[in-house]
Amino acid sequence: MTRMAALVLAFSLGGLHAAEAQTYGVRFQNNSGQVVYRIYSSPTHNNSWEQDLLGSRVLQPGQYLDVIFHNVANCYYDVLVEFASGQQFTDTWDICTYSQYNIN
């Protein structure tokens, strides 16, 4: 299994005090049997997606991507996964409670 890692730049959360923000490490695990082409994850209150977490890479079946989210004040994040086939799905999850997101 190939290990892929990425560091996500701090999300801009206006008006946030440093003491309120947390850092969370999460793993996106591809259990789908398909190649994942893009992964986006943003706080639920954002009106747009942050940058693609995979960048120019893809996530093969069985691979995972480790990401560090900085300045997390709201634990609920939306996620958008796009497969190489063009199929997409969206979901909402709690990154403060679950350190792994399984792509099935």
N, CA, C and O atoms as a DFTB+ gen file, in Angstrom:
416 C
 N C O
     1  1       0.850      -1.167       0.000
     2  2       0.000       0.000       0.000
     3  2       0.898       1.234       0.000
     4  3       1.827       1.342       0.801
     5  1       0.616       2.132      -0.881
     6  2       1.381       3.363      -0.969
     7  2       0.804       4.386      -0.002
     8  3      -0.411       4.563       0.083
     9  1       1.676       5.045       0.713
    10  2       1.207       6.059       1.655
    11  2       1.307       7.421       0.999
    12  3       2.366       7.809       0.506
    13  1       0.201       8.142       0.995
    14  2       0.177       9.493       0.448
    15  2      -0.144      10.435       1.596
    16  3      -1.030      10.154       2.403
    17  1       0.560      11.538       1.673
    18  2       0.290      12.494       2.742
    19  2       0.207      13.896       2.167
    20  3       0.883      14.226       1.193
    21  1      -0.618      14.702       2.774
    22  2      -0.753      16.090       2.343
    23  2      -0.986      16.954       3.558
    24  3      -1.569      16.513       4.548
    25  1      -0.537      18.164       3.480
    26  2      -0.768      19.139       4.537
    27  2      -1.680      20.217       3.983
    28  3      -1.359      20.871       2.991
    29  1      -2.805      20.392       4.623
    30  2      -3.764      21.383       4.173
    31  2      -3.452      22.700       4.868
    32  3      -3.275      22.744       6.086
    33  1      -3.387      23.767       4.089
    34  2      -3.140      25.084       4.658
    35  2      -4.293      25.475       5.566
    36  3      -5.415      24.993       5.409
    37  1      -4.009      26.334       6.495
    38  2      -5.017      26.759       7.469
    39  2      -6.225      27.356       6.767
    40  3      -6.094      28.160       5.844
    41  1      -7.411      26.946       7.223
    42  2      -8.636      27.517       6.685
    43  2      -8.844      28.889       7.305
    44  3      -8.583      29.089       8.492
    45  1      -9.299      29.803       6.524
    46  2      -9.536      31.162       6.993
    47  2     -10.874      31.213       7.719
    48  3     -11.933      31.038       7.116
    49  1     -10.805      31.455       9.010
    50  2     -12.019      31.531       9.818
    51  2     -12.015      32.873      10.540
    52  3     -11.519      32.978      11.662
    53  1     -12.560      33.885       9.905
    54  2     -12.529      35.238      10.429
    55  2     -13.088      35.344      11.831
    56  3     -14.092      34.712      12.160
    57  1     -12.425      36.154      12.665
    58  2     -12.900      36.400      14.016
    59  2     -12.602      35.288      14.994
    60  3     -13.126      35.312      16.107
    61  1     -11.803      34.333      14.642
    62  2     -11.521      33.192      15.496
    63  2     -10.335      33.487      16.399
    64  3      -9.296      33.947      15.926
    65  1     -10.477      33.234      17.671
    66  2      -9.375      33.394      18.609
    67  2      -8.537      32.129      18.605
    68  3      -9.075      31.030      18.466
    69  1      -7.222      32.269      18.758
    70  2      -6.315      31.122      18.695
    71  2      -6.678      30.049      19.709
    72  3      -6.528      28.861      19.425
    73  1      -7.152      30.442      20.886
    74  2      -7.475      29.467      21.928
    75  2      -8.667      28.601      21.545
    76  3      -8.809      27.493      22.062
    77  1      -9.532      29.083      20.644
    78  2     -10.720      28.336      20.248
    79  2     -10.438      27.331      19.136
    80  3     -11.192      26.373      18.965
    81  1      -9.381      27.535      18.393
    82  2      -9.086      26.696      17.230
    83  2      -8.335      25.440      17.644
    84  3      -7.561      25.449      18.601
    85  1      -8.574      24.370      16.913
    86  2      -7.900      23.097      17.149
    87  2      -7.298      22.600      15.845
    88  3      -7.660      23.060      14.762
    89  1      -6.377      21.656      15.963
    90  2      -5.784      20.996      14.804
    91  2      -6.174      19.528      14.857
    92  3      -6.091      18.893      15.908
    93  1      -6.599      18.992      13.719
    94  2      -7.017      17.593      13.642
    95  2      -6.347      16.908      12.466
    96  3      -6.324      17.436      11.354
    97  1      -5.805      15.734      12.721
    98  2      -5.273      14.884      11.667
    99  2      -6.330      13.866      11.287
   100  3      -6.888      13.191      12.153
   101  1      -6.607      13.753      10.003
   102  2      -7.616      12.804       9.531
   103  2      -7.069      11.997       8.359
   104  3      -6.166      12.441       7.649
   105  1      -7.621      10.827       8.172
   106  2      -7.228       9.938       7.074
   107  2      -8.434       9.692       6.176
   108  3      -9.511       9.327       6.647
   109  1      -8.239       9.898       4.880
   110  2      -9.228       9.539       3.869
   111  2      -8.800       8.187       3.309
   112  3      -7.783       8.095       2.621
   113  1      -9.569       7.137       3.599
   114  2      -9.243       5.768       3.209
   115  2     -10.111       5.359       2.027
   116  3     -11.338       5.396       2.116
   117  1      -9.475       4.965       0.910
   118  2     -10.224       4.560      -0.279
   119  2     -10.526       3.068      -0.219
   120  3      -9.676       2.242      -0.552
   121  1     -11.729       2.729       0.205
   122  2     -12.204       1.343       0.254
   123  2     -13.180       1.052      -0.882
   124  3     -13.876       0.037      -0.853
   125  1     -13.238       1.924      -1.872
   126  2     -14.296       1.866      -2.880
   127  2     -14.058       0.865      -4.006
   128  3     -15.012       0.438      -4.657
   129  1     -12.819       0.486      -4.245
   130  2     -12.534      -0.344      -5.409
   131  2     -12.406       0.474      -6.683
   132  3     -12.208      -0.086      -7.761
   133  1     -12.517       1.796      -6.573
   134  2     -12.386       2.703      -7.713
   135  2     -11.261       3.702      -7.447
   136  3     -10.876       3.927      -6.300
   137  1     -10.744       4.292      -8.510
   138  2      -9.725       5.329      -8.379
   139  2     -10.411       6.643      -8.012
   140  3     -11.341       7.075      -8.694
   141  1      -9.949       7.275      -6.934
   142  2     -10.469       8.581      -6.528
   143  2      -9.633       9.648      -7.213
   144  3      -8.407       9.660      -7.109
   145  1     -10.313      10.542      -7.913
   146  2      -9.667      11.574      -8.711
   147  2      -9.518      12.887      -7.942
   148  3      -8.510      13.581      -8.072
   149  1     -10.537      13.222      -7.136
   150  2     -10.505      14.461      -6.356
   151  2     -11.191      14.262      -5.012
   152  3     -12.149      13.497      -4.894
   153  1     -10.680      14.970      -3.994
   154  2     -11.329      15.034      -2.684
   155  2     -11.319      16.495      -2.242
   156  3     -10.270      17.138      -2.187
   157  1     -12.497      16.999      -1.933
   158  2     -12.628      18.346      -1.389
   159  2     -13.265      18.230      -0.009
   160  3     -14.152      17.402       0.196
   161  1     -12.825      19.046       0.928
   162  2     -13.450      19.082       2.237
   163  2     -13.369      20.503       2.778
   164  3     -12.297      21.108       2.807
   165  1     -14.506      21.022       3.203
   166  2     -14.600      22.401       3.680
   167  2     -15.546      22.462       4.871
   168  3     -16.454      21.638       4.981
   169  1     -15.346      23.428       5.767
   170  2     -16.311      23.601       6.859
   171  2     -17.713      23.792       6.286
   172  3     -17.880      24.409       5.234
   173  1     -18.704      23.268       6.971
   174  2     -20.071      23.307       6.450
   175  2     -20.577      24.724       6.219
   176  3     -21.467      24.925       5.393
   177  1     -20.037      25.707       6.923
   178  2     -20.510      27.084       6.751
   179  2     -19.898      27.773       5.530
   180  3     -20.327      28.870       5.174
   181  1     -18.913      27.161       4.884
   182  2     -18.327      27.742       3.666
   183  2     -19.291      27.581       2.495
   184  3     -19.987      26.572       2.386
   185  1     -19.325      28.575       1.629
   186  2     -20.181      28.517       0.444
   187  2     -19.480      27.920      -0.762
   188  3     -20.103      27.716      -1.804
   189  1     -18.192      27.638      -0.633
   190  2     -17.440      27.047      -1.743
   191  2     -16.458      26.018      -1.188
   192  3     -16.157      26.005       0.005
   193  1     -15.971      25.164      -2.072
   194  2     -15.022      24.126      -1.678
   195  2     -13.622      24.703      -1.558
   196  3     -13.253      25.624      -2.287
   197  1     -12.846      24.156      -0.633
   198  2     -11.423      24.470      -0.545
   199  2     -10.732      23.759      -1.710
   200  3     -11.403      23.125      -2.525
   201  1      -9.410      23.853      -1.800
   202  2      -8.670      23.222      -2.899
   203  2      -8.760      21.695      -2.826
   204  3      -9.010      21.128      -1.763
   205  1      -8.555      21.046      -3.963
   206  2      -8.544      19.587      -4.061
   207  2      -7.413      19.053      -3.184
   208  3      -6.256      19.430      -3.369
   209  1      -7.737      18.184      -2.237
   210  2      -6.738      17.655      -1.309
   211  2      -5.717      16.753      -1.990
   212  3      -4.600      16.602      -1.494
   213  1      -6.082      16.150      -3.117
   214  2      -5.162      15.254      -3.821
   215  2      -4.196      16.000      -4.736
   216  3      -3.147      15.467      -5.099
   217  1      -4.539      17.216      -5.105
   218  2      -3.681      17.954      -6.036
   219  2      -3.602      17.224      -7.367
   220  3      -4.633      16.923      -7.968
   221  1      -2.401      16.936      -7.833
   222  2      -2.225      16.263      -9.127
   223  2      -2.188      14.740      -8.988
   224  3      -2.002      14.035      -9.980
   225  1      -2.363      14.231      -7.779
   226  2      -2.324      12.781      -7.553
   227  2      -3.715      12.169      -7.629
   228  3      -4.718      12.879      -7.712
   229  1      -3.759      10.849      -7.601
   230  2      -5.016      10.107      -7.479
   231  2      -4.864       9.148      -6.309
   232  3      -3.753       8.874      -5.857
   233  1      -5.989       8.643      -5.827
   234  2      -5.990       7.705      -4.712
   235  2      -6.493       6.360      -5.231
   236  3      -7.682       6.188      -5.498
   237  1      -5.579       5.424      -5.367
   238  2      -5.911       4.092      -5.864
   239  2      -6.705       3.323      -4.803
   240  3      -6.631       3.662      -3.621
   241  1      -7.462       2.294      -5.203
   242  2      -8.157       1.459      -4.220
   243  2      -7.164       0.929      -3.182
   244  3      -6.091       0.439      -3.534
   245  1      -7.528       1.029      -1.914
   246  2      -6.678       0.565      -0.820
   247  2      -5.711       1.615      -0.297
   248  3      -5.136       1.436       0.776
   249  1      -5.521       2.695      -1.023
   250  2      -4.619       3.756      -0.566
   251  2      -5.356       4.721       0.358
   252  3      -6.585       4.733       0.427
   253  1      -4.567       5.529       1.066
   254  2      -5.146       6.538       1.939
   255  2      -4.385       7.845       1.813
   256  3      -3.260       7.891       1.314
   257  1      -5.021       8.892       2.272
   258  2      -4.442      10.225       2.268
   259  2      -4.567      10.791       3.672
   260  3      -5.675      10.897       4.198
   261  1      -3.452      11.154       4.285
   262  2      -3.457      11.794       5.598
   263  2      -3.441      13.305       5.410
   264  3      -2.649      13.840       4.634
   265  1      -4.325      13.982       6.131
   266  2      -4.472      15.433       6.008
   267  2      -4.511      16.035       7.406
   268  3      -5.078      15.448       8.327
   269  1      -3.909      17.201       7.558
   270  2      -3.985      17.944       8.812
   271  2      -4.818      19.195       8.565
   272  3      -4.497      20.009       7.699
   273  1      -5.889      19.335       9.336
   274  2      -6.739      20.519       9.267
   275  2      -6.366      21.426      10.436
   276  3      -6.398      21.002      11.591
   277  1      -6.017      22.664      10.137
   278  2      -5.640      23.645      11.156
   279  2      -6.789      24.623      11.391
   280  3      -7.653      24.806      10.534
   281  1      -6.780      25.239      12.556
   282  2      -7.749      26.294      12.899
   283  2      -9.192      25.825      12.775
   284  3     -10.043      26.539      12.244
   285  1      -9.458      24.630      13.265
   286  2     -10.810      24.068      13.205
   287  2     -11.624      24.602      14.385
   288  3     -11.294      24.334      15.540
   289  1     -12.668      25.344      14.098
   290  2     -13.566      25.854      15.132
   291  2     -14.922      25.150      15.061
   292  3     -15.582      24.960      16.082
   293  1     -15.331      24.766      13.854
   294  2     -16.575      24.042      13.623
   295  2     -16.189      22.635      13.195
   296  3     -15.522      22.467      12.174
   297  1     -16.586      21.637      13.942
   298  2     -16.171      20.253      13.674
   299  2     -16.820      19.645      12.438
   300  3     -16.335      18.640      11.919
   301  1     -17.899      20.233      11.966
   302  2     -18.621      19.627      10.844
   303  2     -18.091      20.134       9.506
   304  3     -18.052      21.334       9.237
   305  1     -17.688      19.174       8.683
   306  2     -17.116      19.463       7.367
   307  2     -17.904      18.731       6.296
   308  3     -18.343      17.597       6.490
   309  1     -18.075      19.397       5.164
   310  2     -18.630      18.749       3.982
   311  2     -17.480      18.117       3.221
   312  3     -16.361      18.630       3.233
   313  1     -17.757      17.009       2.562
   314  2     -16.753      16.349       1.735
   315  2     -17.380      16.032       0.381
   316  3     -18.534      15.614       0.296
   317  1     -16.598      16.238      -0.671
   318  2     -16.992      15.891      -2.036
   319  2     -15.913      14.980      -2.587
   320  3     -14.741      15.354      -2.630
   321  1     -16.300      13.790      -3.008
   322  2     -15.370      12.821      -3.589
   323  2     -15.762      12.611      -5.042
   324  3     -16.929      12.380      -5.357
   325  1     -14.770      12.693      -5.923
   326  2     -14.996      12.456      -7.347
   327  2     -14.104      11.305      -7.790
   328  3     -12.894      11.312      -7.562
   329  1     -14.721      10.320      -8.426
   330  2     -13.993       9.160      -8.924
   331  2     -13.514       9.413     -10.350
   332  3     -14.039      10.287     -11.039
   333  1     -12.526       8.653     -10.786
   334  2     -11.991       8.784     -12.147
   335  2     -13.089       8.562     -13.186
   336  3     -13.002       9.087     -14.296
   337  1     -14.110       7.797     -12.840
   338  2     -15.235       7.526     -13.747
   339  2     -16.142       8.740     -13.936
   340  3     -16.991       8.747     -14.828
   341  1     -15.965       9.775     -13.095
   342  2     -16.825      10.946     -13.145
   343  2     -17.921      10.924     -12.090
   344  3     -18.548      11.952     -11.832
   345  1     -18.162       9.767     -11.475
   346  2     -19.158       9.651     -10.414
   347  2     -18.708      10.484      -9.213
   348  3     -17.519      10.539      -8.899
   349  1     -19.670      11.133      -8.542
   350  2     -19.384      11.962      -7.377
   351  2     -20.349      11.640      -6.256
   352  3     -21.450      11.142      -6.491
   353  1     -19.927      11.929      -5.034
   354  2     -20.861      11.942      -3.917
   355  2     -20.416      12.988      -2.913
   356  3     -19.237      13.331      -2.828
   357  1     -21.386      13.491      -2.151
   358  2     -21.107      14.450      -1.095
   359  2     -21.616      13.900       0.225
   360  3     -22.512      13.056       0.263
   361  1     -21.033      14.390       1.298
   362  2     -21.374      13.917       2.628
   363  2     -20.989      15.010       3.618
   364  3     -20.269      15.945       3.269
   365  1     -21.465      14.891       4.842
   366  2     -21.057      15.754       5.945
   367  2     -20.560      14.853       7.061
   368  3     -21.158      13.815       7.342
   369  1     -19.456      15.254       7.701
   370  2     -18.900      14.432       8.773
   371  2     -18.282      15.305       9.847
   372  3     -18.038      16.492       9.632
   373  1     -18.032      14.717      10.993
   374  2     -17.500      15.396      12.173
   375  2     -16.024      15.032      12.322
   376  3     -15.701      13.936      12.780
   377  1     -15.127      15.942      11.939
   378  2     -13.695      15.621      11.989
   379  2     -13.153      15.619      13.415
   380  3     -12.063      15.099      13.657
   381  1     -13.896      16.193      14.365
   382  2     -13.447      16.192      15.756
   383  2     -13.681      14.834      16.415
   384  3     -12.975      14.466      17.353
   385  1     -14.662      14.099      15.928
   386  2     -15.010      12.795      16.495
   387  2     -14.391      11.642      15.720
   388  3     -13.951      10.661      16.320
   389  1     -14.351      11.747      14.395
   390  2     -13.877      10.652      13.547
   391  2     -12.575      11.048      12.861
   392  3     -12.542      12.006      12.088
   393  1     -11.514      10.317      13.140
   394  2     -10.205      10.633      12.560
   395  2      -9.983       9.942      11.216
   396  3      -8.945      10.136      10.583
   397  1     -10.955       9.135      10.778
   398  2     -10.846       8.487       9.470
   399  2     -12.164       8.608       8.729
   400  3     -13.236       8.379       9.289
   401  1     -12.062       8.977       7.444
   402  2     -13.229       9.019       6.571
   403  2     -13.065       7.910       5.546
   404  3     -12.126       7.929       4.750
   405  1     -13.977       6.941       5.562
   406  2     -13.916       5.809       4.639
   407  2     -14.702       6.111       3.374
   408  3     -15.893       6.420       3.418
   409  1     -14.012       6.016       2.253
   410  2     -14.642       6.197       0.946
   411  2     -15.051       4.813       0.468
   412  3     -14.200       3.986       0.139
   413  1     -16.356       4.564       0.429
   414  2     -16.869       3.240       0.065
   415  2     -17.590       3.266      -1.258
   416  3     -18.083       2.234      -1.713
